[in-house]
Amino acid sequence: MKQGPEEFKVVKDNPKKKNKNYIFQNNQITRVGFYIVATALLVGIIMVLVTGFSFL
């Protein structure tokens, strides 16, 4: 059984409020979540660098 072609987009505007083939919605919840995750990653990287330089 063959499957038809799929449309895959990472960020897509959602004018009709339907959840279709996309990962991130272009709304406030997605932006806030992105900034929280990015901040956590930056803090983690900075912590690793600081502990690495403190043992020199």
N, CA, C and O atoms as a GROMACS GRO file, in nm:
protein
  224
    1MET      N    1   0.084  -0.116   0.000
    1MET     CA    2   0.000   0.000   0.000
    1MET      C    3   0.090   0.125   0.000
    1MET      O    4   0.176   0.139   0.087
    2LYS      N    5   0.070   0.212  -0.096
    2LYS     CA    6   0.151   0.334  -0.106
    2LYS      C    7   0.082   0.449  -0.035
    2LYS      O    8  -0.041   0.462  -0.035
    3GLN      N    9   0.165   0.530   0.026
    3GLN     CA   10   0.114   0.648   0.094
    3GLN      C   11   0.136   0.770   0.006
    3GLN      O   12   0.238   0.780  -0.063
    4GLY      N   13   0.044   0.860   0.007
    4GLY     CA   14   0.054   0.980  -0.074
    4GLY      C   15   0.163   1.073  -0.022
    4GLY      O   16   0.214   1.052   0.088
    5PRO      N   17   0.200   1.174  -0.100
    5PRO     CA   18   0.305   1.267  -0.057
    5PRO      C   19   0.260   1.346   0.066
    5PRO      O   20   0.145   1.388   0.078
    6GLU      N   21   0.356   1.366   0.156
    6GLU     CA   22   0.325   1.441   0.277
    6GLU      C   23   0.388   1.579   0.272
    6GLU      O   24   0.495   1.598   0.215
    7GLU      N   25   0.321   1.673   0.332
    7GLU     CA   26   0.373   1.809   0.343
    7GLU      C   27   0.425   1.826   0.485
    7GLU      O   28   0.348   1.820   0.580
    8PHE      N   29   0.555   1.846   0.499
    8PHE     CA   30   0.617   1.857   0.631
    8PHE      C   31   0.677   1.995   0.647
    8PHE      O   32   0.769   2.032   0.574
    9LYS      N   33   0.627   2.071   0.742
    9LYS     CA   34   0.681   2.203   0.771
    9LYS      C   35   0.714   2.210   0.920
    9LYS      O   36   0.644   2.151   1.002
   10VAL      N   37   0.821   2.281   0.952
   10VAL     CA   38   0.861   2.292   1.092
   10VAL      C   39   0.775   2.394   1.165
   10VAL      O   40   0.723   2.366   1.273
   11VAL      N   41   0.759   2.512   1.107
   11VAL     CA   42   0.674   2.615   1.167
   11VAL      C   43   0.567   2.652   1.065
   11VAL      O   44   0.597   2.678   0.948
   12LYS      N   45   0.445   2.655   1.110
   12LYS     CA   46   0.336   2.685   1.018
   12LYS      C   47   0.232   2.769   1.090
   12LYS      O   48   0.197   2.741   1.205
   13ASP      N   49   0.184   2.872   1.023
   13ASP     CA   50   0.072   2.948   1.078
   13ASP      C   51  -0.051   2.860   1.077
   13ASP      O   52  -0.070   2.777   0.988
   14ASN      N   53  -0.134   2.879   1.177
   14ASN     CA   54  -0.251   2.794   1.192
   14ASN      C   55  -0.378   2.880   1.190
   14ASN      O   56  -0.438   2.904   1.294
   15PRO      N   57  -0.419   2.926   1.071
   15PRO     CA   58  -0.535   3.017   1.067
   15PRO      C   59  -0.668   2.950   1.100
   15PRO      O   60  -0.758   3.015   1.152
   16LYS      N   61  -0.681   2.822   1.071
   16LYS     CA   62  -0.809   2.753   1.094
   16LYS      C   63  -0.811   2.674   1.225
   16LYS      O   64  -0.907   2.604   1.253
   17LYS      N   65  -0.704   2.687   1.304
   17LYS     CA   66  -0.693   2.618   1.434
   17LYS      C   67  -0.704   2.467   1.420
   17LYS      O   68  -0.764   2.400   1.505
   18LYS      N   69  -0.646   2.413   1.313
   18LYS     CA   70  -0.644   2.268   1.295
   18LYS      C   71  -0.500   2.221   1.310
   18LYS      O   72  -0.408   2.286   1.262
   19ASN      N   73  -0.481   2.108   1.377
   19ASN     CA   74  -0.348   2.052   1.395
   19ASN      C   75  -0.318   1.958   1.280
   19ASN      O   76  -0.374   1.848   1.272
   20LYS      N   77  -0.230   2.002   1.191
   20LYS     CA   78  -0.194   1.918   1.077
   20LYS      C   79  -0.045   1.890   1.079
   20LYS      O   80   0.014   1.882   1.187
   21ASN      N   81   0.017   1.875   0.964
   21ASN     CA   82   0.155   1.830   0.953
   21ASN      C   83   0.256   1.939   0.984
   21ASN      O   84   0.316   1.995   0.892
   22TYR      N   85   0.275   1.970   1.110
   22TYR     CA   86   0.381   2.062   1.148
   22TYR      C   87   0.420   2.035   1.294
   22TYR      O   88   0.342   1.980   1.371
   23ILE      N   89   0.541   2.075   1.328
   23ILE     CA   90   0.592   2.048   1.463
   23ILE      C   91   0.557   2.163   1.556
   23ILE      O   92   0.499   2.141   1.663
   24PHE      N   93   0.592   2.286   1.517
   24PHE     CA   94   0.572   2.402   1.603
   24PHE      C   95   0.461   2.491   1.549
   24PHE      O   96   0.451   2.513   1.428
   25GLN      N   97   0.378   2.541   1.637
   25GLN     CA   98   0.278   2.639   1.598
   25GLN      C   99   0.339   2.777   1.613
   25GLN      O  100   0.429   2.797   1.694
   26ASN      N  101   0.291   2.871   1.536
   26ASN     CA  102   0.339   3.008   1.544
   26ASN      C  103   0.250   3.082   1.643
   26ASN      O  104   0.165   3.163   1.604
   27ASN      N  105   0.271   3.053   1.774
   27ASN     CA  106   0.192   3.120   1.877
   27ASN      C  107   0.279   3.148   1.998
   27ASN      O  108   0.398   3.114   2.000
   28GLN      N  109   0.221   3.209   2.100
   28GLN     CA  110   0.298   3.253   2.216
   28GLN      C  111   0.350   3.136   2.299
   28GLN      O  112   0.461   3.144   2.352
   29ILE      N  113   0.275   3.030   2.312
   29ILE     CA  114   0.318   2.915   2.392
   29ILE      C  115   0.446   2.854   2.333
   29ILE      O  116   0.537   2.818   2.407
   30THR      N  117   0.452   2.842   2.202
   30THR     CA  118   0.570   2.786   2.138
   30THR      C  119   0.691   2.875   2.158
   30THR      O  120   0.800   2.826   2.184
   31ARG      N  121   0.674   3.006   2.145
   31ARG     CA  122   0.786   3.099   2.164
   31ARG      C  123   0.837   3.097   2.307
   31ARG      O  124   0.958   3.097   2.329
   32VAL      N  125   0.747   3.095   2.405
   32VAL     CA  126   0.788   3.091   2.546
   32VAL      C  127   0.861   2.959   2.574
   32VAL      O  128   0.964   2.959   2.642
   33GLY      N  129   0.809   2.850   2.525
   33GLY     CA  130   0.875   2.720   2.544
   33GLY      C  131   1.012   2.717   2.482
   33GLY      O  132   1.106   2.662   2.540
   34PHE      N  133   1.027   2.776   2.364
   34PHE     CA  134   1.157   2.781   2.298
   34PHE      C  135   1.257   2.859   2.383
   34PHE      O  136   1.371   2.815   2.401
   35TYR      N  137   1.216   2.974   2.436
   35TYR     CA  138   1.307   3.055   2.516
   35TYR      C  139   1.344   2.985   2.647
   35TYR      O  140   1.457   2.998   2.693
   36ILE      N  141   1.253   2.912   2.706
   36ILE     CA  142   1.284   2.838   2.829
   36ILE      C  143   1.387   2.729   2.800
   36ILE      O  144   1.484   2.715   2.874
   37VAL      N  145   1.367   2.653   2.694
   37VAL     CA  146   1.460   2.546   2.659
   37VAL      C  147   1.596   2.604   2.619
   37VAL      O  148   1.700   2.551   2.660
   38ALA      N  149   1.598   2.711   2.541
   38ALA     CA  150   1.724   2.772   2.500
   38ALA      C  151   1.800   2.826   2.620
   38ALA      O  152   1.922   2.812   2.627
   39THR      N  153   1.730   2.887   2.715
   39THR     CA  154   1.794   2.938   2.835
   39THR      C  155   1.853   2.825   2.918
   39THR      O  156   1.964   2.837   2.969
   40ALA      N  157   1.780   2.718   2.933
   40ALA     CA  158   1.830   2.603   3.009
   40ALA      C  159   1.956   2.544   2.944
   40ALA      O  160   2.050   2.508   3.014
   41LEU      N  161   1.956   2.536   2.812
   41LEU     CA  162   2.075   2.485   2.742
   41LEU      C  163   2.194   2.577   2.760
   41LEU      O  164   2.305   2.530   2.783
   42LEU      N  165   2.172   2.707   2.750
   42LEU     CA  166   2.281   2.802   2.768
   42LEU      C  167   2.338   2.797   2.909
   42LEU      O  168   2.459   2.799   2.928
   43VAL      N  169   2.250   2.789   3.008
   43VAL     CA  170   2.296   2.779   3.146
   43VAL      C  171   2.376   2.651   3.166
   43VAL      O  172   2.478   2.652   3.234
   44GLY      N  173   2.330   2.542   3.110
   44GLY     CA  174   2.403   2.415   3.121
   44GLY      C  175   2.540   2.422   3.057
   44GLY      O  176   2.638   2.373   3.114
   45ILE      N  177   2.549   2.482   2.939
   45ILE     CA  178   2.678   2.495   2.870
   45ILE      C  179   2.772   2.584   2.950
   45ILE      O  180   2.891   2.554   2.964
   46ILE      N  181   2.719   2.694   3.003
   46ILE     CA  182   2.802   2.784   3.083
   46ILE      C  183   2.851   2.713   3.210
   46ILE      O  184   2.966   2.731   3.249
   47MET      N  185   2.766   2.634   3.272
   47MET     CA  186   2.807   2.560   3.392
   47MET      C  187   2.918   2.461   3.361
   47MET      O  188   3.012   2.448   3.440
   48VAL      N  189   2.908   2.393   3.250
   48VAL     CA  190   3.012   2.297   3.211
   48VAL      C  191   3.144   2.371   3.185
   48VAL      O  192   3.250   2.325   3.228
   49LEU      N  193   3.137   2.484   3.115
   49LEU     CA  194   3.259   2.560   3.088
   49LEU      C  195   3.323   2.614   3.215
   49LEU      O  196   3.445   2.609   3.229
   50VAL      N  197   3.242   2.665   3.307
   50VAL     CA  198   3.295   2.720   3.432
   50VAL      C  199   3.361   2.610   3.516
   50VAL      O  200   3.469   2.631   3.570
   51THR      N  201   3.298   2.496   3.526
   51THR     CA  202   3.358   2.388   3.605
   51THR      C  203   3.484   2.335   3.536
   51THR      O  204   3.578   2.294   3.603
   52GLY      N  205   3.486   2.336   3.405
   52GLY     CA  206   3.605   2.291   3.333
   52GLY      C  207   3.722   2.384   3.355
   52GLY      O  208   3.835   2.337   3.372
   53PHE      N  209   3.698   2.514   3.354
   53PHE     CA  210   3.807   2.610   3.375
   53PHE      C  211   3.846   2.621   3.522
   53PHE      O  212   3.957   2.664   3.552
   54SER      N  213   3.759   2.584   3.614
   54SER     CA  214   3.793   2.596   3.756
   54SER      C  215   3.893   2.488   3.796
   54SER      O  216   3.961   2.504   3.897
   55PHE      N  217   3.903   2.379   3.721
   55PHE     CA  218   3.998   2.273   3.755
   55PHE      C  219   4.134   2.293   3.692
   55PHE      O  220   4.223   2.210   3.711
   56LEU      N  221   4.155   2.400   3.617
   56LEU     CA  222   4.286   2.427   3.554
   56LEU      C  223   4.385   2.481   3.652
   56LEU      O  224   4.499   2.508   3.615
   0.00000   0.00000   0.00000
